[in-house]
């Protein structure tokens, strides 16, 4: 999928609002949710909120390798992330916050990390499946950030085919948004049920016919993004 730098920037800003409340992204933000393996507590961190039992360990290792202001202090934790529970380790959490809030190196590392780990795989999936519209790109990228992929459990909830298989892109994306909204709204985890603001945003953009993402601002959970 070929997006312009402005389109990519807009998409990133919307996701940043969903994840950390700011279009610019909050690089030092930390939250604790009971959504790890077996519903255990885990840290979520950074501009687009990567998780302790997901890719946080990779992010910390990348930062350590980049020789940032707090790299030496975070180095002992790099191998522990995802192995040893760190949700109650105030030293670790404090270092993450300081690195995100005070060190430009961490912000650069996060920008590269989220691009390589989530954005590029999402856009590859979109391209392989025949998608070309910017709103579809936003919806797909959000799914990769929020769920790690386009979940088969949601795809199986509707019959539309992806464009590469002869389907209509607008029909598929619209059906996917509705199915994902229903899946989120009825999820067993309360924290997941509370994230329907994401799909509500997309439903509004579909209603506005904003497939090229040129009708601005976009209302992302109460924040106007342009």
Rosetta silent file (secondary structure, phi, psi, omega in degrees, C-alpha in Angstrom):
SEQUENCE: XXXXXXXXXXXXXXXXXXXXXXXXXXXXXXXXXXXXXXXXXXXXXXXXXXXXXXXXXXXXXXXXXXXXXXXXXXXXXXXXXXXXXXXXXXXXXXXXXXXXXXXXXXXXXXXXXXXXXXXXXXXXXXXXXXXXXXXXXXXXXXXXXXXXXXXXXXXXXXXXXXXXXXXXXXXXXXXXXXXXXXXXXXXXXXXXXXXXXXXXXXXXXXXXXXXXXXXXXXXXXXXXXX
SCORE:     score description
SCORE:     0.000 S_00000001
   1 L     0.000  127.394 -177.222    0.000    0.000    0.000 S_00000001
   2 L  -102.031  101.304  177.161    1.463    3.329   -1.070 S_00000001
   3 L  -104.351  147.839  174.818    0.606    6.093    1.378 S_00000001
   4 L   -74.494  164.885  178.690    2.014    9.606    1.285 S_00000001
   5 H   -61.912  -34.061  178.629    4.069   10.869    4.232 S_00000001
   6 H   -68.713  -40.080  178.701    1.115   13.095    5.213 S_00000001
   7 H   -66.121  -43.738  177.857   -1.302   10.169    5.159 S_00000001
   8 H   -61.999  -41.897  179.201    1.049    8.030    7.237 S_00000001
   9 H   -61.406  -43.062  179.430    1.515   10.908    9.693 S_00000001
  10 H   -63.257  -45.590  178.753   -2.241   11.336   10.072 S_00000001
  11 H   -60.056  -43.960  179.852   -2.749    7.608   10.629 S_00000001
  12 H   -62.648  -40.430  179.558    0.039    7.554   13.213 S_00000001
  13 H   -63.339  -41.081  178.433   -1.479   10.522   15.058 S_00000001
  14 H   -62.569  -45.978  179.277   -4.868    8.807   15.311 S_00000001
  15 H   -63.298  -40.040  178.229   -3.261    5.646   16.688 S_00000001
  16 H   -59.256  -39.864  177.652   -1.193    7.717   19.131 S_00000001
  17 H   -63.527  -46.605  179.085   -4.399    9.234   20.500 S_00000001
  18 H   -57.154  -40.459 -171.415   -5.958    5.795   20.919 S_00000001
  19 H   -88.493  -36.787 -174.232   -2.874    4.480   22.709 S_00000001
  20 H  -137.323    8.401  171.707   -1.574    7.399   24.762 S_00000001
  21 L    83.892    0.136 -177.127   -4.069   10.253   24.473 S_00000001
  22 L  -136.793  136.722  176.690   -1.959   12.615   22.365 S_00000001
  23 L   -58.657  -33.652  179.786   -1.509   12.997   18.591 S_00000001
  24 L   -77.078  -17.856 -178.232    2.216   13.491   19.176 S_00000001
  25 L    89.380  138.372  176.057    2.382   10.368   21.324 S_00000001
  26 L  -104.552  102.491 -171.900    3.335   10.005   24.978 S_00000001
  27 L   -74.600  -17.882 -177.253    6.644    8.167   24.897 S_00000001
  28 L  -107.054    6.202 -174.500    6.930    7.688   28.659 S_00000001
  29 L   -72.867  139.388  177.368    3.407    6.558   29.476 S_00000001
  30 E  -129.245  138.924  172.474    2.924    3.309   31.414 S_00000001
  31 E  -136.091  155.773  176.713   -0.289    1.442   32.199 S_00000001
  32 E  -118.404  123.426  177.962   -0.963   -1.882   33.899 S_00000001
  33 E  -128.009  151.734  176.808   -3.698   -4.140   32.528 S_00000001
  34 L   -89.660   62.411 -177.257   -4.817   -7.663   33.365 S_00000001
  35 L  -132.821   22.850  174.378   -4.490   -8.756   29.760 S_00000001
  36 L   -81.377 -173.530  178.854   -1.301  -10.789   29.725 S_00000001
  37 H   -55.491  127.481 -178.091   -1.189  -14.569   29.196 S_00000001
  38 H    68.981   22.457  179.704   -3.914  -16.122   31.338 S_00000001
  39 H    64.903   26.138  175.428   -5.157  -12.595   32.161 S_00000001
  40 L   -76.602  160.182  179.386   -2.141  -11.817   34.343 S_00000001
  41 L   -68.989  143.408  176.301   -1.132   -8.212   34.939 S_00000001
  42 E  -150.301  154.963  176.704    1.337   -6.711   32.500 S_00000001
  43 E   -79.190  138.608  164.593    2.997   -3.408   31.683 S_00000001
  44 E  -119.128  142.290 -168.574    2.080   -1.551   28.520 S_00000001
  45 E  -147.611  144.276  165.125    4.475    1.191   27.534 S_00000001
  46 L    98.018 -176.489 -174.171    5.308    3.910   25.086 S_00000001
  47 L   -51.807  -43.193  179.451    3.973    5.949   22.198 S_00000001
  48 L  -122.793   21.504  168.854    1.795    3.158   20.850 S_00000001
  49 L    56.483   80.536  171.550    1.768    0.933   23.944 S_00000001
  50 E   -91.686  156.108 -168.294    3.717   -2.278   23.468 S_00000001
  51 E  -107.480  154.975 -178.410    3.216   -4.970   26.112 S_00000001
  52 L   -57.616  -41.302 -179.494    5.414   -6.713   28.656 S_00000001
  53 L   -99.012   13.532  173.737    4.559  -10.177   27.320 S_00000001
  54 L  -110.537 -102.850 -174.043    4.525   -8.963   23.740 S_00000001
  55 L  -114.840   12.438  179.207    7.313   -6.822   22.292 S_00000001
  56 H   -60.938  -37.540  179.296    8.419   -4.639   25.219 S_00000001
  57 H   -60.016  -41.001  177.889   11.534   -6.768   25.665 S_00000001
  58 H   -62.876  -42.728  179.607   12.547   -6.080   22.058 S_00000001
  59 H   -63.370  -44.641  179.806   12.029   -2.346   22.574 S_00000001
  60 H   -62.845  -43.134  178.702   14.137   -2.306   25.743 S_00000001
  61 H   -62.716  -40.073  177.856   16.935   -4.247   24.034 S_00000001
  62 H   -63.094  -40.051  179.491   16.870   -1.821   21.096 S_00000001
  63 H   -68.080  -42.635  177.552   17.145    1.115   23.486 S_00000001
  64 H   -57.987  -43.433 -178.924   19.992   -0.485   25.430 S_00000001
  65 H   -67.696  -22.185 -177.402   21.858   -1.029   22.149 S_00000001
  66 L   -85.224   -1.912  177.199   21.315    2.617   21.188 S_00000001
  67 L    56.795   51.463  176.074   23.318    3.873   24.187 S_00000001
  68 L   -78.196  179.188 -177.475   20.687    6.253   25.500 S_00000001
  69 L   -59.023  -31.895 -175.951   20.874    8.204   28.748 S_00000001
  70 L  -114.255   15.189 -176.868   19.315    5.346   30.719 S_00000001
  71 H   -62.330  -43.819 -177.662   20.587    2.401   28.667 S_00000001
  72 H   -64.527  -36.049  179.959   23.133    1.210   31.212 S_00000001
  73 H   -75.466  -29.564  179.140   20.545    1.220   34.009 S_00000001
  74 H   -84.599  -17.563 -176.362   17.959   -0.594   31.892 S_00000001
  75 H   -53.695  -43.490 -179.853   20.436   -3.186   30.589 S_00000001
  76 H   -62.888  -19.556 -178.348   20.001   -5.574   33.576 S_00000001
  77 H   -90.057  -16.111 -170.767   16.258   -5.666   32.889 S_00000001
  78 H   -55.366  -43.435 -177.702   16.481   -6.398   29.158 S_00000001
  79 L   -81.082  -11.176 -177.384   16.588  -10.191   29.515 S_00000001
  80 L   -87.642  -25.020 -174.628   13.932  -10.204   32.262 S_00000001
  81 L   -62.330  125.711 -179.041   11.103   -8.595   30.298 S_00000001
  82 L    86.257   -7.010  179.631    8.467  -11.195   29.506 S_00000001
  83 L  -113.285  -52.198  177.022   10.210  -13.764   31.702 S_00000001
  84 L  -105.506  125.481  179.887   10.165  -12.275   35.196 S_00000001
  85 L   -57.361  130.016 -177.158    7.041  -10.253   36.133 S_00000001
  86 L  -121.748   11.151 -176.800    7.995   -6.582   36.377 S_00000001
  87 L   -62.644  -26.864 -179.058    4.637   -4.922   36.963 S_00000001
  88 L  -106.134   10.128  178.788    5.564   -4.140   40.569 S_00000001
  89 L   -88.200   99.743 -175.236    9.196   -3.227   39.914 S_00000001
  90 H   -67.838  -30.099  178.501    9.198    0.525   40.553 S_00000001
  91 H   -64.612  -47.604  179.893   12.833    0.902   39.475 S_00000001
  92 H   -62.033  -48.569 -178.539   12.143   -0.590   36.056 S_00000001
  93 H   -64.581  -37.877  178.353    8.961    1.386   35.534 S_00000001
  94 H   -64.322  -38.960  178.555   10.637    4.581   36.705 S_00000001
  95 H   -67.251  -39.982  177.274   13.486    4.119   34.235 S_00000001
  96 H   -61.317  -45.427  179.941   11.067    3.520   31.387 S_00000001
  97 H   -61.364  -46.696 -179.391    9.172    6.705   32.237 S_00000001
  98 H   -63.137  -42.937 -179.547   12.355    8.775   32.491 S_00000001
  99 H   -62.103  -44.558 -178.981   13.733    7.395   29.235 S_00000001
 100 H   -68.794  -34.593 -176.197   10.503    8.117   27.375 S_00000001
 101 H   -88.159  -26.422 -170.444   10.053   11.576   28.862 S_00000001
 102 H  -117.191  -17.971 -172.639   13.639   12.815   28.969 S_00000001
 103 L  -112.174  113.582  176.629   15.749   11.024   26.355 S_00000001
 104 H   -57.806  -27.274  178.908   15.405   11.847   22.625 S_00000001
 105 H   -63.130  -41.867  178.690   17.168    8.553   21.908 S_00000001
 106 H   -64.382  -37.793  179.665   14.256    6.607   23.396 S_00000001
 107 H   -65.723  -40.372  177.276   11.791    8.590   21.292 S_00000001
 108 H   -65.728  -43.430  178.735   13.771    7.811   18.142 S_00000001
 109 H   -60.578  -42.532  178.756   14.068    4.142   19.113 S_00000001
 110 H   -64.779  -41.608  179.492   10.313    3.967   19.688 S_00000001
 111 H   -58.967  -45.740  179.213    9.524    5.599   16.342 S_00000001
 112 H   -67.171  -42.667 -178.238   11.670    3.051   14.518 S_00000001
 113 H   -60.490  -50.101 -178.023   10.397    0.181   16.687 S_00000001
 114 H   -68.090  -31.014  177.279    6.696    0.838   16.134 S_00000001
 115 H   -67.798  -48.114 -176.010    7.304    1.367   12.420 S_00000001
 116 H   -74.278  -36.668 -172.703    9.237   -1.878   11.971 S_00000001
 117 H   -86.014  -29.131 -175.272    7.231   -4.043   14.386 S_00000001
 118 H  -124.289  -49.856 -173.100    3.686   -2.933   13.593 S_00000001
 119 H   -66.210  -52.332 -177.536    3.297   -0.416   10.755 S_00000001
 120 H   -63.067  -44.312  175.111    5.304   -2.159    8.040 S_00000001
 121 H   -60.582  -36.700  178.572    3.811   -5.630    8.713 S_00000001
 122 H   -65.055  -43.867 -179.270    0.325   -4.073    8.671 S_00000001
 123 H   -70.094  -31.365  175.425    0.971   -2.330    5.360 S_00000001
 124 H   -65.585  -43.975  178.127    2.452   -5.510    3.877 S_00000001
 125 H   -59.507  -45.994 -179.341   -0.689   -7.417    4.879 S_00000001
 126 H   -60.632  -45.299 -179.686   -2.827   -4.661    3.340 S_00000001
 127 H   -64.084  -44.837 -179.058   -0.840   -4.664    0.099 S_00000001
 128 H   -62.460  -30.482 -178.306   -0.857   -8.457   -0.167 S_00000001
 129 L   -92.142   -0.034  173.578   -4.635   -8.485    0.285 S_00000001
 130 L    90.117   17.025 -179.253   -5.197   -5.774   -2.337 S_00000001
 131 L   -84.144  143.297 -179.121   -6.138   -2.786   -0.175 S_00000001
 132 L  -134.049  -12.720 -173.777   -5.402    0.728   -1.459 S_00000001
 133 L   -87.896  137.060 -178.280   -7.593    3.160    0.514 S_00000001
 134 H   -57.592  -38.059  178.752   -6.127    5.224    3.403 S_00000001
 135 H   -64.766  -38.054  174.882   -9.075    4.553    5.747 S_00000001
 136 H   -61.065  -40.423  178.787   -8.551    0.830    5.232 S_00000001
 137 H   -61.095  -42.588  178.185   -4.878    1.364    6.082 S_00000001
 138 H   -61.651  -46.188 -179.091   -5.833    3.106    9.330 S_00000001
 139 H   -62.640  -43.263 -178.397   -8.223    0.310   10.284 S_00000001
 140 H   -69.019  -44.720  178.606   -5.669   -2.399    9.480 S_00000001
 141 H   -61.569  -41.295  178.939   -2.786   -0.670   11.269 S_00000001
 142 H   -60.222  -38.387  178.694   -4.957   -0.148   14.339 S_00000001
 143 H   -65.570  -37.826  178.248   -5.701   -3.873   14.414 S_00000001
 144 H   -68.181  -38.730  177.662   -1.997   -4.705   14.292 S_00000001
 145 H   -68.146  -44.999 -172.318   -1.275   -2.259   17.123 S_00000001
 146 H   -81.367  -37.178 -174.417   -4.241   -3.321   19.237 S_00000001
 147 H  -123.089   -4.294  178.939   -4.393   -7.078   18.554 S_00000001
 148 L    89.801  -13.704 -177.941   -1.116   -7.905   16.820 S_00000001
 149 L  -175.440 -175.820  167.841   -2.806   -8.834   13.530 S_00000001
 150 L   -88.718  103.681 -171.637   -6.126   -9.118   11.708 S_00000001
 151 L   -67.710  134.250 -179.463   -7.608  -11.786   13.959 S_00000001
 152 H   -64.336  -30.960 -179.896   -9.159  -14.780   12.211 S_00000001
 153 H   -61.986  -31.834  177.989  -11.902  -14.942   14.833 S_00000001
 154 H   -81.775  -41.879  178.934  -13.132  -11.543   13.606 S_00000001
 155 H   -58.991  -32.123 -178.578  -12.632  -12.286    9.894 S_00000001
 156 L   -77.294   -2.569 -178.417  -14.773  -15.381   10.299 S_00000001
 157 L   -86.615   -7.130 -179.175  -17.683  -13.242   11.536 S_00000001
 158 L  -146.550  155.268 -171.110  -18.528  -11.902    8.052 S_00000001
 159 L   -90.440  -13.322 -174.161  -18.518  -13.305    4.494 S_00000001
 160 L   -58.513  146.065  179.099  -16.938  -10.488    2.465 S_00000001
 161 L   -97.336  152.156  175.175  -13.738  -11.279    0.585 S_00000001
 162 L   -70.308  158.496 -177.936  -10.585   -9.163    0.537 S_00000001
 163 H   -55.303  -38.193 -178.322   -9.897   -7.286   -2.731 S_00000001
 164 H   -63.355  -21.069  178.769   -7.123   -9.690   -3.757 S_00000001
 165 H  -102.363   15.701  176.758   -9.713  -12.490   -3.741 S_00000001
 166 L    96.945    3.953 -179.138  -12.209  -10.527   -5.816 S_00000001
 167 L   -83.689  172.243  178.155  -13.976   -8.682   -3.005 S_00000001
 168 L   -96.436  124.408 -173.867  -14.918   -5.009   -2.740 S_00000001
 169 H   -59.370  -46.513 -178.069  -12.550   -3.075   -0.470 S_00000001
 170 H   -63.562  -40.695  179.062  -15.161   -0.693    0.954 S_00000001
 171 H   -66.164  -41.682 -179.571  -17.568   -3.538    1.674 S_00000001
 172 H   -65.479  -48.708 -176.636  -14.866   -5.656    3.345 S_00000001
 173 H   -63.955  -40.665  178.189  -13.506   -2.832    5.506 S_00000001
 174 H   -62.937  -44.123  179.094  -16.990   -1.721    6.543 S_00000001
 175 H   -66.145  -38.833  179.692  -17.958   -5.289    7.461 S_00000001
 176 H   -65.038  -43.556  178.783  -14.691   -5.799    9.317 S_00000001
 177 H   -58.660  -46.952  179.897  -15.150   -2.627   11.374 S_00000001
 178 H   -62.266  -44.055 -179.783  -18.665   -3.712   12.400 S_00000001
 179 H   -64.961  -41.154  179.328  -17.521   -7.242   13.252 S_00000001
 180 H   -67.034  -39.009  177.730  -14.565   -5.950   15.243 S_00000001
 181 H   -59.938  -45.959  179.719  -16.801   -3.482   17.076 S_00000001
 182 H   -64.159  -39.524 -179.849  -19.161   -6.308   18.060 S_00000001
 183 H   -65.244  -44.477  177.874  -16.232   -8.508   19.093 S_00000001
 184 H   -64.285  -45.425 -175.621  -14.721   -5.785   21.271 S_00000001
 185 H   -64.118  -24.890 -176.663  -18.071   -4.820   22.800 S_00000001
 186 L  -112.222   16.526 -178.279  -18.789   -8.419   23.844 S_00000001
 187 L   -68.904  152.319 -178.618  -15.291   -9.450   24.927 S_00000001
 188 L   -69.905  -24.937 -179.875  -14.851  -11.295   28.216 S_00000001
 189 L   -91.293  127.990  179.807  -12.289   -8.736   29.423 S_00000001
 190 H   -60.067  -39.839 -178.816  -13.688   -5.439   30.647 S_00000001
 191 H   -60.311  -36.370  178.648  -10.555   -3.585   29.531 S_00000001
 192 H   -71.997  -40.941  179.170  -11.100   -4.787   25.968 S_00000001
 193 H   -58.835  -30.082 -178.408  -14.797   -3.867   26.028 S_00000001
 194 L   -75.853   -5.321 -176.508  -13.777   -0.307   26.885 S_00000001
 195 L   -95.398   13.893  178.341  -11.800    0.035   23.629 S_00000001
 196 H   -67.127   -9.183  174.251  -14.810    0.323   21.324 S_00000001
 197 H   -59.292  -26.378  179.379  -13.930    4.025   20.977 S_00000001
 198 H   -66.418  -54.093 -178.162  -11.533    2.820   18.274 S_00000001
 199 H   -70.896  -29.362  175.069  -14.168    1.211   16.093 S_00000001
 200 H   -61.061  -39.325  176.546  -16.666    4.017   16.858 S_00000001
 201 H   -60.154  -46.364 -177.927  -14.135    6.401   15.301 S_00000001
 202 H   -67.749  -37.811  177.401  -13.913    4.247   12.167 S_00000001
 203 H   -60.306  -40.504  177.733  -17.694    3.887   11.935 S_00000001
 204 H   -63.365  -40.442 -178.780  -17.940    7.692   11.950 S_00000001
 205 H   -70.375  -35.584  174.701  -15.355    7.983    9.165 S_00000001
 206 H   -63.107  -43.253 -179.773  -17.172    5.397    7.033 S_00000001
 207 H   -62.789  -30.369  178.386  -20.386    7.354    7.538 S_00000001
 208 L   -84.031   -4.726 -176.958  -18.567   10.491    6.347 S_00000001
 209 L    66.164   31.403 -172.298  -17.251    8.636    3.298 S_00000001
 210 L   -89.221   50.697 -178.438  -13.755    9.586    4.411 S_00000001
 211 L   -66.601  -32.995  176.527  -11.917    6.808    2.570 S_00000001
 212 L   -85.901   -0.385 -178.098   -9.044    9.083    1.408 S_00000001
 213 L    56.327   42.249  179.262   -8.777   10.594    4.922 S_00000001
 214 L  -107.207  -10.540  176.598   -9.020   14.088    3.503 S_00000001
 215 L   -90.735  107.425 -172.197  -12.037   15.243    5.521 S_00000001
 216 L  -122.796  155.445    2.854  -10.464   16.670    8.643 S_00000001
 217 L   -80.731  166.909  172.047  -10.323   16.743   11.567 S_00000001
 218 E   -97.869  132.309  178.559  -10.889   13.125   12.579 S_00000001
 219 E   -85.433  100.643  179.924  -12.543   12.657   15.969 S_00000001
 220 E  -103.153   94.295  178.563  -10.305   10.115   17.716 S_00000001
 221 L    53.843   42.280  176.999  -11.934    9.383   21.067 S_00000001
 222 L    93.304   -9.164  178.214  -12.754   13.044   21.627 S_00000001
 223 E  -103.546  129.274  179.950   -9.480   14.441   20.297 S_00000001
 224 E   -83.217  121.243 -176.615   -9.546   16.269   16.971 S_00000001
 225 E  -115.171  129.279  178.708   -6.741   15.033   14.708 S_00000001
 226 L  -145.907    0.000    0.000   -5.689   16.819   11.549 S_00000001
